[in-house]
Amino acid sequence: MPLVMQDVISEKRMESRSATVSRFAGKRVHFIGIGGSGMSGLARMLLDAGAIVSGSEPKLNPQTEDLKRRGVQISTTQTGELLTNHIDLVVRTAAIPETNAEFLLAGELQLPQMKYARLLGEVMAERFGVAIAGTHGKSTTTAMTAFALLECGADPSFVVGGTSPQLGGGSRSGAGPVFVAEACEYDRSFHNLRPTVACITNIEADHLDCYHDLHDIIGSFRTFAELTPLDGVVLANGADPSVTEALKGISAPVQTVAIDHPATWSTRVTGEEWGCYRGEISSEGKVVARLRLSIAALHNLFNATLAVAACAACGIDPAEAAEAIGRFTGVDRRMTEMGLFNGAMIVDDYGHHPTEIRATLEALRNKYKPTRLLCVFQPHQASRTRLLFDDFATSFMSTQEAILADIFYVRDSDDERDQVSSAKLVEKIKSNGQSARHLADFTQIKEYLRREARTGDLIVTMGAGPVWEIGRDLVRQEKMSCQLPVISCQ
């Protein structure tokens, strides 16, 4: 699809969305768990659409304080004290169980209810939606896209599955028609979305506690892509066979994205410095922009190219979008510098899938060129650890040593927990010739690192659980001893 045609489609779609009066105007909407990034973002968007919003949140935070300043009533208990028969809709996150007292009371009052993912789709249907999905990279790509749209004056709304200091958090309600949202495949929640622009970074086996196999996952991404209207566009990884399979024969127009590979949007690598890549972006064979990233890793050059293509689908000049993305400094817990301890640099990352671990550790070794790379990994879910066991066991080849904490259990049955352990994974890693050790809890790990860490080391904490606390505590100890200053995150 030529850029000129994209601009015309984007303009027409956005004009139609701008003229729409929200169906939530004047409605009373109550959020159970309103303090989360996504929930608070949707609450702000509904407020701006004319809704009357209330909610509950046991742990108040800057998001809830902002909502309270705007007149939102928020209870710190979840007993339903703000629920009345006048509420038009009750929304809950997936983290709120069906045994929650407030949820049960809403049922007794026969109040209409829906989960966060469905409301996200309902809100997106009223806007020019950009939904960014994929096994890896969706948070960074969503944040990059939102940042570029902000910098280029589009005043978007967005919901990112992570916090970015440059975005002022993880969500925003803007005055413009564009709504950028991270689209999660877990439990097929992204089937609730209504994108005009659907993006797919890649597809791999993951979340095998709710999918049968990779074929099932590919089918789920196909269903997501088919939500795109005929006057929208699907932007997808052109070098990923699973993505190609998912998109075979879909009705919506498809544009491919790739690095050093033929595609609708292709970036040619032109250089690299301290792990941060430069590239020249072509669209339909014509050079349209140049990228110079401020964050490391080749996969982030791909993410940036996809973000430029998404901005172009929203009517933004690719060169302007690329220039803005070059100033983007990342999402928290994505190769984030925590500081120094005993002369060792500590970096934290959210990676919890074998592919993410490999790519991140290679990128960090390339960037920091450490004498030793030590990775502290907290496996996330017994089911993921068991089903990807052999793949995990070969993920730490870039390290001098892998230090594994006990598994962070999420949604795991007792039977699932009995089948796998970090100790078993350590033995498998050792059988592949790698140095690894199992230290069950964070206290043991911190004591070990206090003895081992030295100048020239890179210590990486990885995982979707609270493993980041290890780096925080060590850096805090260093700061309190006044030996070295804390280095700001990139």
N, C-alpha and C positions, 0 to 999 in steps of 0.2 A: 504494500500500500504506500504510494508516494507520500512524502511529507505534506505536500499541499492538500491532498485529499484528507489526510489525517486531521489537518487544521480545520478544514471545513466541517468534518464530522464532529470533532471535539466542540467546535463553536455551537453547532446546532444542538448537540446533546446537552451542553451546559446551559444554553439558553432555556431549554425546556425544563431542566431541573430547577433553574433559578426562579421560574414562574410558578412552581408548584407550592401550594400551601400545605404545610405538614399536617398529616392526619393526627399527629400528637398534640397539635395546638389546643390548649384548653383542657387537656386530659391530665388526670392525676396519676403519676407514675411513681411507684415506690421500689427502691433498689435494696435488696438484701445483700449487704457486702459492697456498699457504695464507694468504699475507699480505694479499691483496686484501680490500677491504671486504666484498664478498659472500661470498667463500670463508671468511674468518675468522668471519663471522657464522653461516654454516651449521655451521662446525666447533664453535662454542660451543653451538649448538642441539643438535647430535648428542651432544656431551659431556653436556649436561643430560639428554638422553634415554637415557643409559647406554651410549653407544658408546665404543670405545677409538680415539682419534684420533691420527694422526701426519701429517706433511706435510713439504714442502720449500718454501723461499723464499730466493732469493739475497739479497734486500734486507730485512733484519730491520727491524721497525717496532714501534710500540706495540701493534699487534694481535698480532703474533707473540710479543712479550714477555708479554702477558697470557695467551696460550695456554700458553706454556712454564711460567708460574707455576702453571697448572692441571694440569701434568704431561704436556703434549703434547710428544712428541719432534719436533723440527724440524731438518731438514738444510739447510745453506746452499748445498749443491750440488744439482743435479738430475740426478744420475747413478744414483739408485735405491738408495743405500746402506741405506735403511730398508725397502725392499721385501722381503717374504718370501712364501712360499707360504701363510702364514696370513692374509694380508690378504683381507678379504671384498669390498672395493670400492675402486677407485681413481677419484678425481674430478679432472678438470682443467678449467681455464678455457678459453674460446675463444681466449685469447691464447697458449696453449701449442700449438705446431705438432706435427704428427704425426711430425716428425723429431726431437723432443725425446728425449734419451737415456733419461730416466726413463720416459717414455711407451712407448718401444720395449721397454724391459726388462719393463714391466708386461705387454706383449703376449706377450713370450717366456715369461713365467711363467704365461700364460693366466689372468691375474687379471681378474675382472669390472670393467668400466669404464663410466663415463658422464660426460657433460659437466655443467658447473655448472648450466645451465638445467634439465636433467632432474632433478637432485637437488633443486633449488629446488622443483620441482613435487611431488616425492615427499615432501618435508618439509611442504609446504603441505597436502598431502592428509590429513595427520594432525592438522591444526589448523583453526581458523576463519580461512580465508584471505581477505585483502583484497588484490587485485591491481590496481595502478593503471597504466593504459596510456594512450598518446596520443602524437601526434607532438611536441607541445610541453607543457611544464608538469608532466610526470609526476614528476620528482625533487622539485620544490617541493611538489606535492600529497601525495606519499608522506611527505615529512618533516613537513608540517603535520599529517597524519593521525596519524602516529606520536607527534608531540609532544603533540597533544591527548589521545590515549589515555593517554600517560604521565602527563600532568598531572591527568587525571581518574581515575587509580588503576587503570587496566586492566592495567598491567604487561605490555605487549605485547612480542613479538619483532618485529624489522623489519630489512629490507635496503633501503637507499636508494642510488641511483646517484650519490651525492655526499656530502660531509661537512657536517654541521651542528654547530656548537659546542654548541648547546643539547641535542643528542641524544648528545653525547659521542663523535661519530664518525658512521659511516654504517651501522652495524649493531648489533644487540643481541639477546641471548637473554633473554627475560623468562619469568616464572613463569605468566603468564596464557595463555589459549588462543588469543588473537588473534595472527595473523602477518600483518604488512603488508609487501608487497614491490612494488618497482617492476617493471613488466612491459614488457620491451623487445621491440619488433616486429622488430628486425633479425634476419635469417635465420630469422624466424618462431619465435624462441626462446620467446615467450610462449605458444605452443601447448602447452608442457610443463606449464604451471601448472594448479592445481586450485582456483580461487577459489570461495568462497561469495559474496563480494561482488566483482564485477568493475566497474572504473571506466574510463571512456574520456573523456579531456579534449577531444580533437579528432582529426581525421584529415586529413592533407595528404600530398602527394607528397613522399617522402623515401626514402632507401635504395634508390634506383633501380638500384643495382648488384646487388640481389638480388630486386627486384620489377620486373615488366614496366611497370606504369603505375599510376595512381591506382585504377583499377578492381580491379587485383590486390591492392593494399593494403587496400582496403575489404573485399574477400573475406577477407583474412587477419584483420582485426579482427572480422569476423563469426564466424570459426572460434573466435577467442579468447572472444567473448561467449557462444558456445554451450557453452563449457565450464562455465558457471554452472549449478548444479542448479536444479530447479524450486522448491526451498524456499530458494533464494538470491535475489539481486537484482543487476541491472545498473544502475549509475548512470552516466548519459551526458549529454553536451552536447546540450541540446535545441534549440540554435540553429545546429547544424552540419549542413548537408545530407548530407555524407558519412557522418557518424555515424548519421543517420536512415536512410540507405540500408543501412548495415551491419546495423542492428538489425531490419529489416523481417521480421516473421514468426518471430522466434526464440521458443523455448519459455519461457525464464526470464522472470520479471517484470522490467519496465523502469521505472525512474524517471528523469525528465529533470531537468537542472540548467541554469539560465540566469541571466543578469543583465538586469534590466529587460525580461524577455520571459516570456510564460506558460510555466510548467513545474511539475513536481511540487515541485521545490525552486527557488524564485526569489528573488533578492536585488534589492531596490530600492535604487538608489544614493541615499544621503541626504547625502553631503558628501565633500569631499576637502581635504586640507591637505598641502602639500609632496609631492604625488604619492601620498600614502597615502589610500586610500578608506575610507569608512564605508558601511554598508548595513544594511537590515532584511530578514531572511530569513523567507520564508513557506514552509510545507509544506502542500500541498493547500489553499492559499488562506488558511491561518491563520498569523499571525505567531508564530514560535517562538524567534527569537533575533535579536540585533543584533551586527554585526561592526564593529570599529574596528581596522584593520590597522596594523602597525608597519613593513610593507614596502610599497614603492611599486608602482604599476601597476594599471590596471583589470583586466588578466588575472589578477592575483593575488587580486582579489576573487572572481573565478570559481573559481579554484583553492581558495580558502578555503571557498566555499559547497559545493563538491564534497567537501571534507574533512569538513565538518560533517555532510553527508548520509552519508558513509561511517562516521563515528563513531556516528551514530544507528542505522545498520544493525547496529552492534556493541553496541547497548543503551545508549549514552551519551546523556544529555540534550543536545539541540541547543544550548541556551543555555549550558550548561557548556562544551561543546566550542568554541563560538564565542568565549567569553571567553578560553579558553586560547589559541586560535589568534591572538587579538589580541596576545598577548605573543610570538608567534613572530617571530624576527628574521632568518630566512632560511637558505639553503644557500650554502656557499662557491662562489664563481665565478658567483653569480647576483646581478648588480648590487652587487657587493661593493666597498666603499670600501677602497682600498689605502693612501691617504695623500695628502700634498701634495708637489708638486715645482715650484719656482719660482713658488709661489702658485697653481698649477693643481691642481685636484682630479683624482686618478686613480682610475677605477673599472674593475673587471674583470668580464667576463661570459662565460659559456660558449656563448652563442648562435652557431650556425653554419648556420642555415637562414634564408632571406630573411624569412620571417614573424617569426621570433624577433628578427632584427636590427632590423626596422622597429619592432616593439612595444617593444623594450627601449630603443632610442634615443629614441623619443617619450616614454617614461616618464621616462627620465633627464633629458631636456630640461625636462619638466614639473616634475620634482623640484628640479633644481639651478638652472634658469634661467640658464645660463652665457652669458657674452659670446660665446664661441666653443665649438663642440663639435667636437673632433677625434676620429675613430674609427680606431684601428689594428686592422685586420682581417687575420686569417690564415685564408684559405680552408682547409676541411678536406675532403680527397679531391678528386682530379681529376675523378672521375666525377660527384660531386655538383655541383661547380663547372660542369662542362660541361652537365649535364642541366638545371640550374636557372639557366643563365647570364644570360638576359634578366631574370629575377626578381631575381637578385643585383644586377644593374646599376641597379635602381631602389630598392634597399633603404636607401640612405644619404641620403635627402632631408632628414633632420633635422640633417645635419652641415654644418659649414663646409668640412670636408675629410675625405676618406677616404684613409687611408694603408695600402696593401696590401703585406703580406709575401709571400714565395713560398708556394705551396700546401704544406700539410702532407700528405704522401702517406700514405695508409693503404689497403692492399689494392689499389692501382692498378697496372695492367699498364703496360709501357713504351709500348704503343700509346695507352693512355688518357692518359698523361702528355704525349705529343706533341701531343695535340689541343687542349689548353687551357693557359692560364697566367695568373698574376696580372697580368702586363703587358697581356694581351689584355682582361682584365676591366676594368682601369683605363681603357683606351681607350674601352670601351663605356660606362663610367660618365661619362666626359667628354663623350661624344656626347649624353648626356641632360642636359647643362648643369651637371653637378656638378663640383666641384673634387676631383681625385684624383691620387695619385702612387704609383708602384711603387718601394719600397725593399726590395731582395731579402732582406736579413738583418737580424737584430735589432740588430746593432751600428750599422748605418746608420740604423735607425729611432731608436735612442736618441740618436745624435748630432744628428739632425734635431730631436727634441723638446727636447733641451738648448738648442738655439738658439731654438726657437719658443715654448716654453711660457711663459705669463705669467699673472699674477693675473687671475682671472675666467674662465679656460679650464676646460673639462671635457674630460679626455682619457680615452677609453674603449678598453680593449683587449678584443677579442672573438675568440672562436674556440675550438674544442674541442682545439686543440693547445697547445703550451707558450707561447703568446703572453703569458700572464700574467707571464712572467719579465721582460718589459720594464718593467711597472709596478713590480714588486718591486725591480728594480735601481735605478730612478730614485728611488723612495722611500727605499731603503737609502742611496743617495748623499746624499740630503737629510738623513737622520737623522745620518749620520756627520759631515756638515758642521756639525751642531748649529744649523741655521738655523730649522727648524720641527719640531715633534713629529709622530710618526706618528699618524694618526687610526685608531681601532679600527674593525673591520669591523662593518657592521650585519647 
